[in-house]
Amino acid sequence: MKTRLLLIVLAAVGLAGAAQAQNVAADFQLDPITGLSIDSSSPAGTVGHWITPNRFSGSATAIHYWADQSTSFRENSFSSGALVGSVVGTQPFGNYSRGVDPVAADAPSAHVAVEPGHLHADVSRQKNSDWAEASVNWQRAFTLNPNSSITLSGLLTLDSSVPLAPTVNYSTSPNPLDTIANSAWLTFRDNASLGWINGIGIIANILNQDPRDFHAPFLGRAPGPDDFAYSTDPDGHLSLTIFNRSNQSMFGSFEVSLLASAIEVPGIPEPSTWLAMLVGLAVLGWRSRSTASGVR
């Protein structure tokens, strides 16, 4: 009798856990990048200017398992290349949002938003068997004056109904491509406990080619040990700085990726979902992205 009662109690606890709502939101508020102008007019106080438009993409995905074990799969994705100029905007990051709403009271949802100075991704699920993910990615190139620097900084906020343990990781990658002299990666993300992978990735690139011209010659830039600097704090303030320590103008770029997810994945050190999202792999496709955008 005691064994049967214990099984009933354990089953009830399991069902309660399966029905417990889980919500997470990743939100990044950008500090104004006042050192870069939107054109080559070079107003006072600037050290360079943007040379490509905002390029961003996003995806919101949700999978719901019904009582009969049939599934409902919904995805809403977008790319700035297919959007009008007023949506792409002139200031980071752009202005567009999409999402998937729940198809039933206990179904998951996911939403992403790209706004001026703001990126957002959120997911919600009622059952552990369901799946939801929201990601948004942004990139933009610029020129940087000789012997100057530019910083991308902001505040990342992670709100979650389950405990998260975000950690900071920083690394550099000299010469990842012929077109890139040096790259720095700064990530602030959860450790993927409970199958959740949430956080932000920021990448700074020193380019070895004009990103507006696929056929432009390589510039022969060499990576240096002090090309980048970063800072973080436990509250989510992040900054990544690019230095041009030469006497010539330099091409560079910033990239930001934001991810919120509620998926069941193995607790491995670098989940494939996160790596695929990170622009560290997208950086390998810089040339192909430029081609796809019609840049020659």
C-alpha positions in Angstrom: 0.0 0.0 0.0 2.8 2.4 0.9 4.6 1.6 -2.3 1.5 2.2 -4.4 0.8 5.5 -2.5 4.4 6.6 -3.2 4.1 5.8 -6.9 0.9 7.9 -7.0 2.6 10.8 -5.3 5.6 10.6 -7.6 3.4 10.5 -10.6 1.5 13.5 -9.4 4.7 15.4 -8.9 5.9 14.5 -12.4 2.6 15.7 -13.9 2.8 18.9 -12.0 6.3 19.5 -13.3 5.3 18.8 -16.8 2.5 21.3 -16.6 4.6 24.0 -14.9 5.0 27.1 -17.1 8.5 28.0 -18.2 9.2 31.5 -19.6 12.4 33.2 -20.6 13.2 36.5 -22.2 16.6 37.8 -23.5 16.7 41.6 -24.0 19.6 43.7 -25.1 19.6 47.5 -24.8 22.3 49.1 -26.9 24.3 52.1 -25.8 24.3 54.8 -28.5 27.3 54.3 -30.9 28.0 58.0 -31.3 31.4 57.6 -32.8 30.1 56.3 -36.1 28.1 58.6 -38.5 25.6 57.2 -41.0 27.6 58.7 -43.9 31.0 59.9 -44.8 30.3 63.5 -43.7 32.4 62.9 -40.6 30.8 65.3 -38.1 32.7 66.4 -35.1 33.2 63.7 -32.5 33.1 60.8 -34.9 35.9 58.4 -35.7 34.3 56.7 -38.7 31.1 55.9 -40.4 28.8 53.0 -41.3 29.4 51.7 -44.8 26.7 48.9 -45.0 23.1 49.0 -44.0 21.7 47.1 -41.0 21.5 43.4 -41.9 19.4 41.4 -39.6 17.4 38.2 -39.5 15.2 36.5 -36.9 13.3 33.3 -36.3 10.5 32.3 -33.9 9.7 28.6 -33.7 7.3 26.5 -31.6 6.4 22.8 -31.5 3.4 21.6 -29.6 2.5 18.0 -28.8 -1.2 17.3 -28.6 -2.8 14.7 -26.3 -2.8 12.1 -29.2 0.9 12.8 -29.8 0.4 14.6 -33.1 2.4 17.7 -33.4 1.9 21.3 -34.5 5.0 23.0 -35.9 5.0 26.7 -36.6 7.8 29.0 -37.6 8.0 32.7 -38.5 11.3 33.9 -39.9 12.5 37.1 -41.7 15.6 38.7 -43.2 16.3 42.4 -43.8 17.2 41.7 -47.4 13.6 41.2 -48.2 12.3 44.3 -46.3 11.8 47.9 -47.3 14.4 50.5 -46.4 12.2 52.2 -43.8 12.2 49.0 -41.8 15.9 48.4 -42.2 16.5 52.0 -40.9 19.7 54.0 -40.6 20.6 53.5 -36.9 21.3 50.1 -35.3 19.4 47.8 -35.2 16.4 48.3 -37.5 12.6 48.0 -36.8 10.8 44.7 -37.3 9.2 42.1 -35.2 7.6 38.7 -35.6 6.4 35.7 -33.6 4.3 32.6 -33.2 1.4 32.7 -30.8 0.1 29.6 -28.9 -2.4 27.4 -30.9 -3.9 26.2 -27.6 -3.9 27.3 -23.9 -1.1 24.9 -23.1 0.9 25.4 -26.3 4.3 27.2 -26.6 5.0 30.6 -28.1 8.0 32.6 -29.3 8.7 36.2 -30.3 11.5 38.3 -31.6 11.9 42.1 -32.1 14.5 44.3 -33.8 14.1 47.9 -32.8 16.3 51.0 -32.8 18.9 50.3 -30.1 17.1 47.2 -28.9 17.0 43.5 -29.6 14.5 41.1 -27.9 13.7 37.4 -27.9 11.3 35.5 -25.7 9.7 32.0 -25.4 7.1 30.4 -23.3 6.0 26.8 -22.9 3.6 25.0 -20.5 4.9 21.4 -21.0 8.4 20.1 -21.0 7.6 18.0 -24.0 7.0 21.1 -26.1 9.7 23.1 -27.8 10.2 26.9 -28.4 13.1 29.0 -29.7 13.6 32.6 -30.7 16.7 34.1 -32.2 17.7 37.3 -33.8 21.0 38.3 -35.5 22.4 41.6 -36.6 25.6 42.8 -38.4 27.0 46.0 -39.9 30.3 47.2 -41.3 32.1 50.5 -40.9 35.3 52.4 -41.5 37.5 53.4 -38.6 39.9 56.3 -38.7 43.6 55.8 -38.1 44.7 55.5 -34.4 41.2 55.4 -33.1 38.7 53.0 -31.5 35.0 52.3 -31.4 33.0 50.4 -28.8 29.7 48.4 -28.9 28.2 48.2 -25.5 24.9 47.7 -23.8 22.9 45.9 -21.1 21.7 42.3 -21.5 18.7 41.3 -19.3 17.8 37.6 -18.9 14.4 37.0 -17.3 13.4 33.4 -16.6 11.0 31.4 -14.6 13.7 28.7 -14.1 17.1 29.4 -12.6 19.8 30.4 -15.1 23.5 30.5 -14.5 24.9 32.9 -17.2 28.7 32.9 -17.7 31.0 35.1 -19.7 33.4 33.8 -22.4 35.8 35.8 -24.4 38.2 34.7 -27.2 39.9 36.0 -30.3 40.5 34.3 -33.6 43.3 35.7 -35.8 42.8 35.3 -39.6 39.6 33.1 -39.5 39.3 34.0 -43.3 41.3 35.7 -45.9 38.8 38.5 -45.7 39.1 38.9 -41.9 42.3 39.8 -40.1 41.1 39.3 -36.6 37.9 38.5 -34.7 36.9 38.8 -31.1 33.9 36.9 -29.5 32.2 37.9 -26.3 29.3 35.7 -25.1 27.2 36.0 -22.0 24.9 32.9 -21.8 23.3 30.3 -19.6 25.1 27.1 -19.1 22.3 25.1 -20.7 21.0 23.6 -17.5 17.5 22.2 -17.9 18.0 22.2 -21.6 17.8 26.0 -21.9 20.3 27.9 -24.0 19.9 31.7 -23.5 22.0 34.7 -23.9 24.0 36.9 -26.3 27.0 36.7 -28.6 28.8 39.9 -29.7 31.6 39.7 -32.3 34.0 42.4 -33.5 35.8 41.9 -36.8 38.8 43.7 -38.3 38.3 43.2 -42.0 41.0 42.5 -44.6 38.8 43.5 -47.5 36.2 46.2 -48.3 33.0 44.4 -47.5 31.1 46.3 -50.1 33.1 44.8 -52.9 33.5 41.1 -53.3 36.3 41.5 -55.8 38.2 44.1 -53.8 41.9 43.2 -53.1 43.0 41.9 -49.7 44.6 44.6 -47.6 47.3 42.7 -46.0 46.3 43.5 -42.4 48.0 41.5 -39.7 46.3 40.6 -36.4 47.7 42.2 -33.2 47.5 41.2 -29.6 45.8 44.4 -28.6 43.2 44.7 -31.4 40.3 44.3 -29.0 39.3 45.0 -25.4 36.1 43.9 -23.5 34.4 44.4 -20.2 31.5 42.8 -18.4 29.8 42.8 -15.0 27.4 40.5 -13.2 24.4 42.7 -14.0 24.8 42.1 -17.7 26.7 45.2 -18.9 28.8 44.2 -21.8 31.3 46.1 -24.0 33.6 45.1 -26.9 36.0 47.6 -28.4 37.9 47.5 -31.7 41.2 49.5 -32.0 42.8 50.7 -35.2 46.4 51.1 -34.2 47.6 51.9 -37.7 48.1 55.1 -39.6 45.5 54.0 -42.2 41.8 53.9 -42.3 40.4 50.4 -41.4 37.3 48.3 -42.2 35.6 46.7 -39.3 32.2 45.2 -38.4 30.1 44.4 -35.4 27.7 41.4 -35.1 25.2 40.6 -32.3 23.1 37.5 -31.8 20.4 37.0 -29.2 18.8 33.6 -28.3 16.0 32.5 -26.0 15.0 28.9 -26.0 13.1 26.1 -24.2 14.3 22.9 -25.7 15.5 19.6 -24.5 19.2 19.3 -25.4 22.2 17.5 -23.8 24.2 19.5 -21.3 27.3 19.7 -23.4 29.9 22.5 -23.1 29.0 24.2 -26.4 25.6 23.1 -27.6 25.2 22.9 -31.4 22.2 25.2 -31.3 24.2 28.0 -29.7 27.2 27.5 -32.1 25.0 27.5 -35.1 23.3 30.7 -33.9 26.6 32.5 -33.0 28.0 34.6 -35.7 31.3 32.9 -35.1 30.1 30.5 -37.8 28.3 33.2 -39.6 31.6 35.1 -39.8 32.8 32.3 -42.1 29.9 33.3 -44.4 30.6 37.0 -44.6 31.6 36.8 -48.2 28.6 34.7 -49.1 26.2 37.0 -47.2 27.6 39.9 -49.1 27.0 38.1 -52.4 23.5 37.1 -51.4 22.8 40.7 -50.6 23.8 41.7 -54.1 27.1 43.3 -53.1 29.7 43.0 -55.8 
